[in-house]
Amino acid sequence: MKKFYIATAIPYVNALPHVGNALDYVLADTISRYYQMQGYAVFFSTGSDEHGQKIAEKAAEQHQATQAYVDSMVPGWKDFAKALNIEYSYWIRTTEPKHVKAAQLIWKKLEPYIYKKSYTGWYCVGHEEFVTELQYKTNKGVCPDHNKPYVKISEENYFFKLTEFGTKIKEAIAKDEYKVVPAVRKNEVMALLNSGLEDISISREAKRLKWGVPVPGDPSQVMYVWFEALMNYITTLDYPSGENFKTFWPADIQIVGKDIIRFHAVIWPAMLMGLDLPLPKQLLVHGHIQVANQKMSKTIGNVISPLDIVKDYGIDAFRYYFLRHIPTQGDGDFTWERFEDAYNNELGNELGNLVQRVASMINRYQEGVIGIIPEASHDTVPYQEAMADLRLDKALDYLWVLVKGLNQYIDEEKPWEIAKAEDGQHLQEVLAYTVSSLLQISQMLLPFLPNTSAAIKATFEKEVVKPYEGVLFPKIYLHTKDARAGHKHGAH
């Protein structure tokens, strides 16, 4: 059987999930379902990053032991993934014994590239990383993301010889052996590599930060959280000798946001080269989501909660907007008006009404009997190409061309007039063709909108229409007014 391994970045669990995390999850879940549909055995890994200073500080704020704090946070993250209908194979926790044990083994294997030295530098607690003197000066001593001054730290740390791998990483990316998608992100990584790398600090003094994986053979140090967290992509597979590792590595796709590209496109490949392991095949880097062209911020009060959208409009409506209207490989924008328009017009009018229309005509004119359903004939190549190119938004665009085309076909064929003319055979052919097309559309929709796909199939897959209880995508106006009725909330 063909194998496919996809993984998302694993977020810190020191806060509640946000839209960026949701985007990681729905992109990975859609790709995972697509490959399962193609007959692949798929391993889909996600998880939680549970070490480091930010976690320790948050636990102290909550007056909890650090392990108890992360144990209390993880269920909420898993519930969040479940609410988005995310079907992962394994949830890796960086505090679980198999990860800790494998992380220490990885450190030992990388020891030829590790050395210890004293270091003084500017440190951002929020990012849990040192910044260069140039970054410090450019930002006037204050982290622009956290609006907090950098802290000067002097300590003895272990360093990883990142400088030894720059040329090799450049070659792998240039040849697309390690494919960074989209091209603009590939160029960004190449520019970073061309500007010259520095060796990186990969440990912290335990007297300052105890919460982390101890460095093997040196209890005075713990591993730097980012260095250790990257290892999750192989520890989740039971590296080094687990069957999953032997079966699924290298990863086919890793999905990350553009703000953590340096760790994934430079540091992680260097670590893998140091371990003499093959690199992942592709790194899909998605952009950021703004609200009405403004950065999401609690201060502005424009933070969008994915769970609020799911609660009011359903899981598939959330997935649809963020998979089609947020470019897979670029930045995207959310407004309630745009979301509600997509929900009511594209999902409600174009797809939901289409399903209802076809079912009701078969019930009215043929007593619910569909008859023999012909083989669907739509060209799926544009859809397959969009999926192969990791442009999920374009795959959905193509599906909507089919949805609109089928609506147009019904308007042109006018089954109601064929029924009046009592041409039963022609009517049966027209309606059977619409069912055939809907079933093909529902199959291609499956990775994106699993519930909707299942509902369409359940309605039409037998020779008799099975009534669907309720309405697919009933009209909802919570944030915009219905132009016709002037009401805020209604149904078909």
N, C-alpha and C positions, 0 to 999 in steps of 0.2 A: 504493500500500500504506500501511496505517496505521502510524505510527511511535510508538515508546515508548522513553524514556531513563530509566534508573535508575542511581543511583550510591550507593556506600557512603562513609562517612568513610574517610580513608586514615590508618592508624596509623603511629606512629613505629616504626622498625625497630631500636630499641636494646634490645629484649628479645624473648623468645619470644612467640608468639601465645597468647591466653587465651580463655576462654569468651565474653567480651564481643565479641571480634573474630569469633568463630565465629557469634555471633548476628547480627551485621551481615551476614555472608556468606550464611547460610542463608535469612534473610528476603529479601534481595535476589535470591538465586538462585531462590527459590520464586516470587516475584512475576514475575521475568524469564521463567521457564518458563511460567507461567500466561498471560502476554501473548503469548508465542510460540504457545502452544496456540490462542489466539484469532485467530491469523493476523497479528499485528503483526510488523513489523521492529523488533527490540529491540537497543538498545545498552546494555550493562551494563558500567559502569566501576568498577574498584576500583584499589588501588595502594599505594604506600608513600611516607611522609613522611620525607625523608632529610636535611633540614637542621636547623640549630639547635644550641643549646648542649649539650643532653643527648646528642645524637649525637656531637658533637665530644669531649665528656668520655669517653664510652664507648670511642670509638676510641683515645683517648690511654691509657686504662686497659689496653686490649688491645695497646698498642704497635704500632698499625697506622696507616697513612695513612687519613684519614677516608673518602675515596672507596673505598679498598680494603675498609674495614670495612663500609660499606653494601653494596658489591658482594657481600661474603661472607654478609650477612644475608638479602638479598632472596630467594634461591632457597629458603630454609627457609620463608618466608612463602608463596611460590607453591606449595610442596609441601603446606603446611597446607591451602590452599584446594582443591588437587586431592584431598586425602584426604577432604574433605567433599563431593566431587562438585560443586564450584562451577564453573559454565561462564560465565566473564566474557568480554566482547568485547575489553577492553583493560586492561592493567595499567600505570597511569601512575606513573612514577618522577619525583620532583621534582628529581632531579639530571640527568635526561636533557635533551639540548640543546633539544628542541622546547618543553619546559616552561619552561626558563630564558629562552629567547628571548621566548616569549609573556608571561612574567611581567614582563619589563622593558618590553615594549610596553604592558601593562596599567597599569603604574606611570606611564608617560608620559601615557597617556590620562586617568589620575586626577589628574594634577598640578594642575588647577584646585582640587582639594579637599585638597591636601597643602601643609603648611608646616613650617618647621624652628624648633625652640626648645630651650632648655636645660630640663632636667627633673631633678628629684630625687624618688625614690620608693622604696617597698619592693618588692623583687622576689623571686619564688619561682622558683628555678632548675628545680625539678621540673616546674612548670606552664609555665615559660618565659613568665611574664607578671607585670606589675606588679599589686599589689593596692592598694585604696583605703586611706586612713588608718583608716576605719571597720573594714574587714576586718582590718587589722593589729591594731587594739585588741581587736576581738571575739575574735580567735584568740591574743591575748596574745603577738604577735610570732613565732608558730610556725605553719608550714603544717600543718593537721590531717591532710592526705593523706600528706605525706611526713615529718612529724615532724622537720622541719628549720627553723631560724630563717630568717626573711626577711632578705634582704641589702639594705642601703641603697645605692642607686646614683645617682650624679649624672652625667649626660652630655647631650650635645646629640643630639637625635633628630629625625626627621621625624614629623609627626603627620597623621592623617587626620581630616577634619572630619565625624566621625560625627554630631555635633549637627545638621547640616543635613538629615539624612534621617529623623530620629525620627518626625515627623508622617506622612510618606509611608508609612513601613513600617507604622505603626499602622493607617493607612487600608487598606493592602493586606491585612493580617492580619484586620482587623475585617470586611472584605467577603469573606473567604475567597478573594481573588485569589491570596494566598499562604497556603495552608491548612496550619496547624500542627496535627498530630494526635499524641496525643489532646487533648481539650478542656482537660484539666488543664495540659498544657504550653503550650497557646495562652494560657491565663490567666496563666501564669507569665511568658511573654514580654511580654504586655500590661502586667503589673505592672512589669516591668523598664523598659519604654518609658515608662510613666507616671511612674516615679520620676525620670526625667530622664537623658539620656545625657551622657557627656563625650567630647571628642575623644580618640583613642587613639594611642599611640606605635606606629609601624609600621616602625621601623628600629633597628638596634643599631650601636654604633661598631665598625668593623672591627678596631681595635687590641685590642678586648676579645673579639670573636668574628668570626673570618674566615670561618667555615663557613656560607655562605648565598649567596643570589643578590645580586650587587652592585647597589646603587642606581644607575640610569642617570645618568651625568654626575657622580657623587660617589663615588669609590672609597673614601672614608673611612667609608662606611656600607654595611651589608648589610640586606636586607629582613628584618623580623621574621618568624620562621618561620610563625606562625599566619596572618598576613596573606597571605603568599606561598602557603602550602599550600592555602588556600581556592580559589585560582585553578585548582587541578587539575581542577575540575568542567567548566571550559571548555577548558583546555589539552589535556585528553585527547581532545577533539573537534577538535583542530587549529584553535583560535581564532587569528585572526579570520576566515580565508578558506577553511578546509578544508570539504570537502563534508559531513563528519559534523557539523560545527558548524551549517552551513546547514540540514541535514536534521533534527537531533535537538534542538537547543536551542529552547525551555527544557526543562529536566529535568522529567519527569513526577513522579518521586519521588526524594528524597534521604533516605537512612537514616542516622541518627546515634543515639548514646547520649545519655541526658539530661544527662550531665556536660559536654557540649560544645554545649549548645543556644544559649548566648549568641552564640558565633561564627557559628553557622549561621542563626539566626533574626533576628539584628540586624546583625552586621558584614557578612556575605556579601550580604544584600539591599541594604545601603547601597552596597557596592562595585559591585554590578550596576546600581543606579540611577545611580551616578556614571559608569558606562560606557554608560548609556542602553540597557541590555539588559533583556529581560523576566525576571521572577523565576521560579524553579522553581514548579511548580504545587502540590506538596505536600512537606512535611517530616514524615517519620514518625520519631517519637522513641520509642525503646524504653527500657525500664527497666534495672535492674541485677539480677544473679542472685546470690542468697545461697545458702549451704550450711547446711541445717538452721537457717535464720533467723539465720545469722551471716555477716558480711562475709568474703569469701574473703581469706585471708591466709597468706603463707608461714610467718609466726611460729606461727600456730595449727596450720598443717599441713593445712588443709582445701581447698587449691586443687585444682580439678577439671581434669584435662587432657582436652580433647576427643579427642585422639588415642588416649588409653587406652580411652575408651569405644568409639571406632570399631574399635580393634584387637580388643576382646573381644566386642562385640555387633554390629558392622557399621555402615556409614555410615547406612543408613536408620533404624536404631534411634536413633542420635544425633539425626538430623534430626527424627524423629517426636516425641521427648520435648521438644526445645527449641522446636518449632513448635506443639505442642498444649498441653503442660503448663506452659510459660512464657507468660504472657499477652503477646500481641503488643504491646500498648500500656501495659504496666505492669511492675512488678517481679515477679520470679519466684523460686522456691525449688527447690533441688535436694537430694535425698537419695538415696543409693544404693538404699534400700528402695523409695522411690517410683518410681525409675527402673526397677528390676528388676521391680517389680509391673506397671508399664506395658508393659514388654517381654514378660514371660511371659504376662500375662493378656490385654492388649489386642492386641498384635501376634501373640503366639503362639497363644493359645486362640481369640480372636475372629476374627482375619483369617487367620493361617496355617493353622489347623485347618479353617476354612471352605473355603479353596482346596483343601486336601488331601482333604477330605470329598467335595466335589463331583466332583473328578477321579476319586477311587477308585470312587464310585457309577457314574459313566458307564463306567468301565473294567469294573466288575463286571457291571452289568446290560445294557450296550449295546455291549460289546466296544470301548469307546473312541470310539464314533461319537456325536457330539453331535447331528448333524442340522441342520436349519434353525434358526438363532438368531433369535428375534424382536427387534424394535426395543425397546431399553430404555425404560422408562416412568417412571422416578423423576423427581420434581420437582427440578430443579437450581437453582431460584431462590434458596433460602436460601444455597446454596454461592456462587453468583455475587454475591449481596448482601454476604456476609461478605468476599469477596475485594475487592470494590469499596470496602468500608469499612475495608480494611487490618486486618482481624481474622482473621488466618490461623488462630489457635487455634479460632475459631468455625466456620470452614470445615471443619476437621478434626473438630470435634465433630459437625457435621452428617453428615459421611461415616461416622462411627462409628454414628450412628443407623441408617444404611442397612446397615452391616455386621451390627449386632445384629438388625435387622429381617429380614435374609436368613437368619441362623441360626435365628431364630424360625419363619420360613416353612418351613424344612426340617423342623424339629421338629413342626410342625403337619401338614404334608403327609405326612410319614413315607414317603419314596420306597421304603424297604425293604419296607413293607407293600403298596404298590402293585405292587411287583415280585412279591411272593408271590401277589397276586391275578391276576397275569399280564395286567394292563391296560397293554399296551405303549404305546399311544398317549398315555394320560394320563401315564405315567411319562416318556415322551419330552418332553411339554409342560412338566412340572414341572422336569425337569433342564435343558431348554433355557432356561427362564425364569431359573433360578439362574445359568446361564452368562451370559445377557444382562445380568443385574444385576451380576455380578462384573466383566464387561467395562466397564460404565458406571462402576462404582466405581474400577476401575483407571485409567480415563481421568482421572477427577477427582483421583486420587492422584498422577498423573504429576508435577506441579510439586513436590510434597512429598517423595515417596519414589520417585524415578525408577527405581531398580533393581527395587523390588517391583512397581511398575506394569508394567515390561517383562516380569518373570517371569510375572505373571498373564496378560498378553496373549499371551505365547508359548505358554502352556499351553492357552488356550481359543480363540484367535482364528480358527483353522481349523475345519472341520467335524469334525475328529477331535482328541481330547485328545493333546497332546504331553507326555509325562511330564516332570516337573520334577526335575532331579537334585538330590538332597538334600532338605532341609526348609526351608520359609520360617520363619525365626525359631525354630530349635530351642531347647528349654528351656535356660536358663543360670542357675545359682545360684552366683554368685561372692561376693556380698555379703549374701545372705539365704539361709535354709534352705528347701528344698522341704518344705512342711508334710506331704506324703504320704510321701516317701521319706527325708527327713532328710539328703539329700545336697546337695552344693554345686554340682555340675555334672553335667548330664545332657542327654539329648536325647529328642525325641518317640520 
